[in-house]
Amino acid sequence: MNSDLTARITAFLDAHHVMSLATVGGDGPHAANLFYARDGYALIWVSDTVELWGIVDSASEKKAVCIAAEVTPGVRAVNDNLIVRPAQWRY
């Protein structure tokens, strides 16, 4: 990468500190705005609220994922949006 492009990218990343993270799943698209810090070209983001999105195979797996998130250092809240996979979706 040439030095001019590198300088432009790092200047942009240093001037902004909010990014949008978007995913799409069976329930459609979801997006969240996150604050980030930069380490080279890596964007590091943290949040004290964890958003859990996805499909799990059982209620016990869902509970285990939630507990694991709740006991992670720095996490203050967990928003559980996980769903248990319906029987007809099973492999």
TISENU-46224 format. One record per atom (N, C-alpha, C): x, y, z; chain; atom name; residue in one letter. Coordinates in Angstrom, 3 decimals. Layout:
<recs>
<<X, Y, Z>, "A", "CA", "A">
...
</recs>
This chain:
<recs>
<<0.856, -1.168, 0.000>, "A", "N", "M">
<<0.000, 0.000, 0.000>, "A", "CA", "M">
<<0.903, 1.233, 0.000>, "A", "C", "M">
<<0.570, 2.224, -0.823>, "A", "N", "N">
<<1.443, 3.397, -0.877>, "A", "CA", "N">
<<1.220, 4.296, 0.344>, "A", "C", "N">
<<2.211, 5.125, 0.619>, "A", "N", "S">
<<2.188, 5.929, 1.846>, "A", "CA", "S">
<<1.048, 6.947, 1.858>, "A", "C", "S">
<<0.659, 7.466, 0.676>, "A", "N", "D">
<<-0.450, 8.425, 0.623>, "A", "CA", "D">
<<-1.759, 7.759, 1.027>, "A", "C", "D">
<<-2.001, 6.569, 0.516>, "A", "N", "L">
<<-3.224, 5.847, 0.863>, "A", "CA", "L">
<<-3.217, 5.462, 2.340>, "A", "C", "L">
<<-2.082, 5.018, 2.837>, "A", "N", "T">
<<-1.957, 4.675, 4.253>, "A", "CA", "T">
<<-2.280, 5.879, 5.125>, "A", "C", "T">
<<-1.748, 7.025, 4.773>, "A", "N", "A">
<<-1.986, 8.248, 5.545>, "A", "CA", "A">
<<-3.462, 8.632, 5.512>, "A", "C", "A">
<<-4.105, 8.497, 4.361>, "A", "N", "R">
<<-5.529, 8.839, 4.250>, "A", "CA", "R">
<<-6.394, 7.899, 5.086>, "A", "C", "R">
<<-6.076, 6.618, 5.043>, "A", "N", "I">
<<-6.857, 5.649, 5.821>, "A", "CA", "I">
<<-6.691, 5.890, 7.316>, "A", "C", "I">
<<-5.461, 6.049, 7.768>, "A", "N", "T">
<<-5.246, 6.250, 9.203>, "A", "CA", "T">
<<-5.837, 7.580, 9.669>, "A", "C", "T">
<<-5.785, 8.611, 8.840>, "A", "N", "A">
<<-6.399, 9.895, 9.201>, "A", "CA", "A">
<<-7.910, 9.740, 9.349>, "A", "C", "A">
<<-8.523, 8.994, 8.438>, "A", "N", "F">
<<-9.968, 8.766, 8.515>, "A", "CA", "F">
<<-10.321, 7.994, 9.789>, "A", "C", "F">
<<-9.590, 6.912, 10.047>, "A", "N", "L">
<<-9.878, 6.104, 11.235>, "A", "CA", "L">
<<-9.658, 6.887, 12.524>, "A", "C", "L">
<<-8.645, 7.747, 12.546>, "A", "N", "D">
<<-8.369, 8.548, 13.740>, "A", "CA", "D">
<<-9.388, 9.663, 13.938>, "A", "C", "D">
<<-10.001, 10.133, 12.853>, "A", "N", "A">
<<-10.978, 11.230, 12.943>, "A", "CA", "A">
<<-12.367, 10.730, 13.340>, "A", "C", "A">
<<-12.602, 9.445, 13.207>, "A", "N", "H">
<<-13.910, 8.859, 13.515>, "A", "CA", "H">
<<-13.726, 7.772, 14.552>, "A", "C", "H">
<<-14.715, 7.597, 15.388>, "A", "N", "H">
<<-14.600, 6.571, 16.425>, "A", "CA", "H">
<<-15.886, 5.779, 16.596>, "A", "C", "H">
<<-16.766, 5.848, 15.619>, "A", "N", "V">
<<-18.006, 5.080, 15.652>, "A", "CA", "V">
<<-18.109, 4.302, 14.347>, "A", "C", "V">
<<-18.457, 3.026, 14.466>, "A", "N", "M">
<<-18.689, 2.206, 13.277>, "A", "CA", "M">
<<-20.026, 1.507, 13.435>, "A", "C", "M">
<<-20.558, 1.022, 12.355>, "A", "N", "S">
<<-21.776, 0.218, 12.387>, "A", "CA", "S">
<<-21.401, -1.217, 12.062>, "A", "C", "S">
<<-21.894, -2.132, 12.884>, "A", "N", "L">
<<-21.682, -3.552, 12.662>, "A", "CA", "L">
<<-23.039, -4.149, 12.317>, "A", "C", "L">
<<-23.135, -4.801, 11.176>, "A", "N", "A">
<<-24.407, -5.350, 10.724>, "A", "CA", "A">
<<-24.260, -6.835, 10.426>, "A", "C", "A">
<<-25.312, -7.574, 10.745>, "A", "N", "T">
<<-25.376, -9.000, 10.434>, "A", "CA", "T">
<<-26.748, -9.284, 9.851>, "A", "C", "T">
<<-26.892, -10.439, 9.243>, "A", "N", "V">
<<-28.196, -10.849, 8.742>, "A", "CA", "V">
<<-28.389, -12.316, 9.099>, "A", "C", "V">
<<-29.604, -12.639, 9.493>, "A", "N", "G">
<<-29.926, -14.007, 9.859>, "A", "CA", "G">
<<-31.350, -14.321, 9.463>, "A", "C", "G">
<<-31.870, -15.375, 10.027>, "A", "N", "G">
<<-33.223, -15.813, 9.708>, "A", "CA", "G">
<<-34.292, -14.786, 10.012>, "A", "C", "G">
<<-34.044, -13.925, 11.001>, "A", "N", "D">
<<-35.005, -12.877, 11.353>, "A", "CA", "D">
<<-34.752, -11.580, 10.601>, "A", "C", "D">
<<-33.820, -11.607, 9.661>, "A", "N", "G">
<<-33.524, -10.410, 8.891>, "A", "CA", "G">
<<-32.272, -9.716, 9.381>, "A", "C", "G">
<<-32.040, -8.498, 8.908>, "A", "N", "P">
<<-30.809, -7.783, 9.261>, "A", "CA", "P">
<<-30.885, -7.141, 10.649>, "A", "C", "P">
<<-29.722, -7.021, 11.256>, "A", "N", "H">
<<-29.580, -6.341, 12.544>, "A", "CA", "H">
<<-28.325, -5.487, 12.459>, "A", "C", "H">
<<-28.357, -4.318, 13.073>, "A", "N", "A">
<<-27.190, -3.441, 13.062>, "A", "CA", "A">
<<-27.057, -2.761, 14.418>, "A", "C", "A">
<<-25.819, -2.477, 14.780>, "A", "N", "A">
<<-25.543, -1.763, 16.025>, "A", "CA", "A">
<<-24.383, -0.816, 15.777>, "A", "C", "A">
<<-24.453, 0.354, 16.391>, "A", "N", "N">
<<-23.344, 1.304, 16.334>, "A", "CA", "N">
<<-22.406, 1.016, 17.499>, "A", "C", "N">
<<-21.107, 1.040, 17.232>, "A", "N", "L">
<<-20.098, 0.716, 18.233>, "A", "CA", "L">
<<-18.998, 1.765, 18.214>, "A", "C", "L">
<<-18.454, 2.066, 19.375>, "A", "N", "F">
<<-17.273, 2.912, 19.460>, "A", "CA", "F">
<<-16.050, 2.025, 19.275>, "A", "C", "F">
<<-15.026, 2.527, 18.587>, "A", "N", "Y">
<<-13.833, 1.722, 18.355>, "A", "CA", "Y">
<<-12.572, 2.511, 18.646>, "A", "C", "Y">
<<-11.505, 1.759, 18.881>, "A", "N", "A">
<<-10.148, 2.296, 18.944>, "A", "CA", "A">
<<-9.366, 1.580, 17.850>, "A", "C", "A">
<<-8.293, 2.167, 17.433>, "A", "N", "R">
<<-7.521, 1.606, 16.330>, "A", "CA", "R">
<<-6.172, 1.114, 16.822>, "A", "C", "R">
<<-5.772, -0.059, 16.334>, "A", "N", "D">
<<-4.426, -0.603, 16.558>, "A", "CA", "D">
<<-3.921, -1.008, 15.181>, "A", "C", "D">
<<-3.186, -0.107, 14.527>, "A", "N", "G">
<<-2.834, -0.334, 13.130>, "A", "CA", "G">
<<-4.106, -0.267, 12.301>, "A", "C", "G">
<<-4.356, -1.315, 11.534>, "A", "N", "Y">
<<-5.600, -1.365, 10.762>, "A", "CA", "Y">
<<-6.688, -2.157, 11.486>, "A", "C", "Y">
<<-6.379, -2.693, 12.648>, "A", "N", "A">
<<-7.383, -3.432, 13.419>, "A", "CA", "A">
<<-8.255, -2.450, 14.191>, "A", "C", "A">
<<-9.556, -2.645, 14.110>, "A", "N", "L">
<<-10.492, -1.843, 14.884>, "A", "CA", "L">
<<-10.907, -2.665, 16.099>, "A", "C", "L">
<<-10.711, -2.100, 17.265>, "A", "N", "I">
<<-11.018, -2.790, 18.511>, "A", "CA", "I">
<<-12.230, -2.106, 19.120>, "A", "C", "I">
<<-13.261, -2.884, 19.389>, "A", "N", "W">
<<-14.454, -2.313, 19.988>, "A", "CA", "W">
<<-14.848, -3.116, 21.211>, "A", "C", "W">
<<-15.399, -2.424, 22.158>, "A", "N", "V">
<<-15.874, -3.066, 23.379>, "A", "CA", "V">
<<-17.235, -2.485, 23.712>, "A", "C", "V">
<<-17.954, -3.234, 24.474>, "A", "N", "S">
<<-19.266, -2.787, 24.908>, "A", "CA", "S">
<<-19.544, -3.419, 26.252>, "A", "C", "S">
<<-20.183, -2.688, 27.140>, "A", "N", "D">
<<-20.525, -3.310, 28.412>, "A", "CA", "D">
<<-21.866, -4.043, 28.337>, "A", "C", "D">
<<-22.559, -3.917, 27.198>, "A", "N", "T">
<<-23.774, -4.686, 26.954>, "A", "CA", "T">
<<-23.515, -5.646, 25.807>, "A", "C", "T">
<<-23.802, -6.906, 26.034>, "A", "N", "V">
<<-23.608, -7.930, 25.018>, "A", "CA", "V">
<<-24.943, -8.208, 24.354>, "A", "C", "V">
<<-24.942, -8.214, 23.032>, "A", "N", "E">
<<-26.130, -8.573, 22.245>, "A", "CA", "E">
<<-25.939, -9.981, 21.720>, "A", "C", "E">
<<-26.777, -10.890, 22.140>, "A", "N", "L">
<<-26.693, -12.268, 21.665>, "A", "CA", "L">
<<-27.740, -12.488, 20.588>, "A", "C", "L">
<<-27.292, -12.830, 19.391>, "A", "N", "W">
<<-28.169, -13.119, 18.259>, "A", "CA", "W">
<<-27.756, -14.456, 17.685>, "A", "C", "W">
<<-28.697, -15.281, 17.368>, "A", "N", "G">
<<-28.365, -16.542, 16.728>, "A", "CA", "G">
<<-29.386, -17.615, 17.040>, "A", "C", "G">
<<-29.054, -18.805, 16.587>, "A", "N", "I">
<<-29.927, -19.959, 16.762>, "A", "CA", "I">
<<-29.131, -21.033, 17.489>, "A", "C", "I">
<<-29.699, -21.569, 18.553>, "A", "N", "V">
<<-29.070, -22.644, 19.313>, "A", "CA", "V">
<<-29.955, -23.880, 19.222>, "A", "C", "V">
<<-29.383, -25.032, 19.558>, "A", "N", "D">
<<-30.110, -26.287, 19.394>, "A", "CA", "D">
<<-31.006, -26.666, 20.567>, "A", "C", "D">
<<-30.811, -26.056, 21.731>, "A", "N", "S">
<<-31.637, -26.442, 22.882>, "A", "CA", "S">
<<-31.726, -25.302, 23.879>, "A", "C", "S">
<<-32.700, -25.418, 24.769>, "A", "N", "A">
<<-32.859, -24.417, 25.823>, "A", "CA", "A">
<<-31.651, -24.425, 26.759>, "A", "C", "A">
<<-31.069, -25.600, 27.002>, "A", "N", "S">
<<-29.899, -25.658, 27.886>, "A", "CA", "S">
<<-28.681, -25.001, 27.233>, "A", "C", "S">
<<-28.548, -25.137, 25.919>, "A", "N", "E">
<<-27.452, -24.454, 25.214>, "A", "CA", "E">
<<-27.652, -22.940, 25.280>, "A", "C", "E">
<<-28.888, -22.499, 25.120>, "A", "N", "K">
<<-29.194, -21.065, 25.207>, "A", "CA", "K">
<<-28.815, -20.528, 26.582>, "A", "C", "K">
<<-29.182, -21.254, 27.637>, "A", "N", "K">
<<-28.868, -20.829, 28.994>, "A", "CA", "K">
<<-27.357, -20.784, 29.208>, "A", "C", "K">
<<-26.636, -21.782, 28.692>, "A", "N", "A">
<<-25.181, -21.826, 28.842>, "A", "CA", "A">
<<-24.509, -20.635, 28.159>, "A", "C", "A">
<<-24.981, -20.282, 26.969>, "A", "N", "V">
<<-24.419, -19.130, 26.245>, "A", "CA", "V">
<<-24.671, -17.854, 27.037>, "A", "C", "V">
<<-25.875, -17.699, 27.567>, "A", "N", "C">
<<-26.203, -16.497, 28.349>, "A", "CA", "C">
<<-25.343, -16.403, 29.608>, "A", "C", "C">
<<-25.183, -17.525, 30.311>, "A", "N", "I">
<<-24.359, -17.519, 31.531>, "A", "CA", "I">
<<-22.915, -17.178, 31.194>, "A", "C", "I">
<<-22.387, -17.765, 30.124>, "A", "N", "A">
<<-21.007, -17.465, 29.726>, "A", "CA", "A">
<<-20.841, -15.974, 29.434>, "A", "C", "A">
<<-21.817, -15.378, 28.777>, "A", "N", "A">
<<-21.747, -13.938, 28.482>, "A", "CA", "A">
<<-21.834, -13.111, 29.763>, "A", "C", "A">
<<-22.714, -13.511, 30.673>, "A", "N", "E">
<<-22.927, -12.756, 31.913>, "A", "CA", "E">
<<-21.701, -12.735, 32.811>, "A", "C", "E">
<<-20.902, -13.789, 32.808>, "A", "N", "V">
<<-19.745, -13.857, 33.703>, "A", "CA", "V">
<<-18.458, -13.357, 33.051>, "A", "C", "V">
<<-18.536, -12.854, 31.822>, "A", "N", "T">
<<-17.366, -12.295, 31.158>, "A", "CA", "T">
<<-17.010, -10.963, 31.811>, "A", "C", "T">
<<-15.756, -10.782, 32.224>, "A", "N", "P">
<<-15.359, -9.525, 32.875>, "A", "CA", "P">
<<-15.710, -8.308, 32.016>, "A", "C", "P">
<<-16.276, -7.293, 32.650>, "A", "N", "G">
<<-16.628, -6.050, 31.970>, "A", "CA", "G">
<<-18.041, -6.009, 31.437>, "A", "C", "G">
<<-18.704, -7.151, 31.339>, "A", "N", "V">
<<-20.071, -7.184, 30.829>, "A", "CA", "V">
<<-21.018, -6.763, 31.948>, "A", "C", "V">
<<-21.869, -5.786, 31.645>, "A", "N", "R">
<<-22.823, -5.294, 32.635>, "A", "CA", "R">
<<-24.241, -5.753, 32.352>, "A", "C", "R">
<<-24.525, -6.101, 31.095>, "A", "N", "A">
<<-25.875, -6.533, 30.728>, "A", "CA", "A">
<<-25.794, -7.444, 29.514>, "A", "C", "A">
<<-26.760, -8.348, 29.414>, "A", "N", "V">
<<-26.846, -9.254, 28.276>, "A", "CA", "V">
<<-28.250, -9.145, 27.703>, "A", "C", "V">
<<-28.336, -8.799, 26.435>, "A", "N", "N">
<<-29.623, -8.782, 25.731>, "A", "CA", "N">
<<-29.719, -10.088, 24.952>, "A", "C", "N">
<<-30.587, -10.971, 25.415>, "A", "N", "D">
<<-30.710, -12.309, 24.842>, "A", "CA", "D">
<<-31.738, -12.304, 23.719>, "A", "C", "D">
<<-31.255, -12.416, 22.492>, "A", "N", "N">
<<-32.119, -12.510, 21.320>, "A", "CA", "N">
<<-31.969, -13.874, 20.646>, "A", "C", "N">
<<-31.386, -14.835, 21.371>, "A", "N", "L">
<<-31.185, -16.177, 20.832>, "A", "CA", "L">
<<-32.528, -16.890, 20.704>, "A", "C", "L">
<<-32.638, -17.744, 19.706>, "A", "N", "I">
<<-33.830, -18.577, 19.594>, "A", "CA", "I">
<<-33.394, -20.044, 19.549>, "A", "C", "I">
<<-34.257, -20.889, 20.074>, "A", "N", "V">
<<-33.998, -22.330, 20.027>, "A", "CA", "V">
<<-34.492, -22.830, 18.677>, "A", "C", "V">
<<-33.626, -23.571, 17.999>, "A", "N", "R">
<<-33.945, -24.084, 16.664>, "A", "CA", "R">
<<-35.186, -24.977, 16.729>, "A", "C", "R">
<<-36.222, -24.657, 15.950>, "A", "N", "P">
<<-37.401, -25.525, 15.904>, "A", "CA", "P">
<<-37.036, -26.901, 15.353>, "A", "C", "P">
<<-37.790, -27.917, 15.758>, "A", "N", "A">
<<-37.497, -29.299, 15.352>, "A", "CA", "A">
<<-37.411, -29.444, 13.831>, "A", "C", "A">
<<-38.253, -28.745, 13.088>, "A", "N", "Q">
<<-38.251, -28.885, 11.626>, "A", "CA", "Q">
<<-37.010, -28.279, 10.987>, "A", "C", "Q">
<<-36.241, -27.474, 11.719>, "A", "N", "W">
<<-35.006, -26.900, 11.196>, "A", "CA", "W">
<<-33.801, -27.763, 11.472>, "A", "C", "W">
<<-33.978, -28.825, 12.235>, "A", "N", "R">
<<-32.839, -29.665, 12.636>, "A", "CA", "R">
<<-32.318, -30.464, 11.468>, "A", "C", "R">
<<-31.056, -30.790, 11.530>, "A", "N", "Y">
<<-30.430, -31.529, 10.435>, "A", "CA", "Y">
<<-30.715, -33.002, 10.558>, "A", "C", "Y">
</recs>
